Amino acid sequence: MTPDALEVLTAYFTCLRLGEERVPQSALLGLARLASAAARLLGREEIVVVPDAAVAIALMEERLQALGLLAMRWEKHQLAWLKEGRELHTCLASLVSDIQSETAAWMLESEE
């Protein structure tokens, strides 16, 4: 996982737990870019500019919920972090990898 991807994912969870004022601006911009990409994947090309972190989070949640991934996948990785003592960045990297794999499979299915 790239440092940018880790920063974006960390920003997402920080926004959820602490609010966007606690997240570095660069991470929020990355989050907004990711949300724009998610909007394009959803066929919502009219959403090109993401005005703030709240919209970015809403778009990301919409995409992840559409795939049924966030709750199911994060629970597994959260257990690895909290109970098995794995480092948080390792758990987040595994979560992103799972999401990327599921997204790729979903995109292949939608093309068929």
C-alpha positions, 0 to 999 in steps of 0.5 A: 500500500502506498503512503498516500493510500494509507493516509487517505484510509487513516483520514477516513477513519479519523473523520468518522471517529474524531471529525474532519477538523482533526485530519490534515488538509492533504489527507482530506484532499486525498479523501476527496479524490478517492471519493470522486473516483468512487463516484465515477465507478458508481456512474455518477460522473456529474460529481466531479468536485467534492466540496468537503470531507463530509461529502467525500465520506458519504461517497466513500461509504456509499461505495463501500456499502454498495459492495457490502465490504466495510463492516464485514471486512473491518471487523476481521482486521479490527480483531487482528489489531485489537486481539492479535496485536498486529500493527494498525498500519498492517491491518489497514493495508490488509483491509485496503487489499481486500477492498481492492480485490473485491472491487476488481471482482465486482468490476469484472462481474459488472462488465460481463 
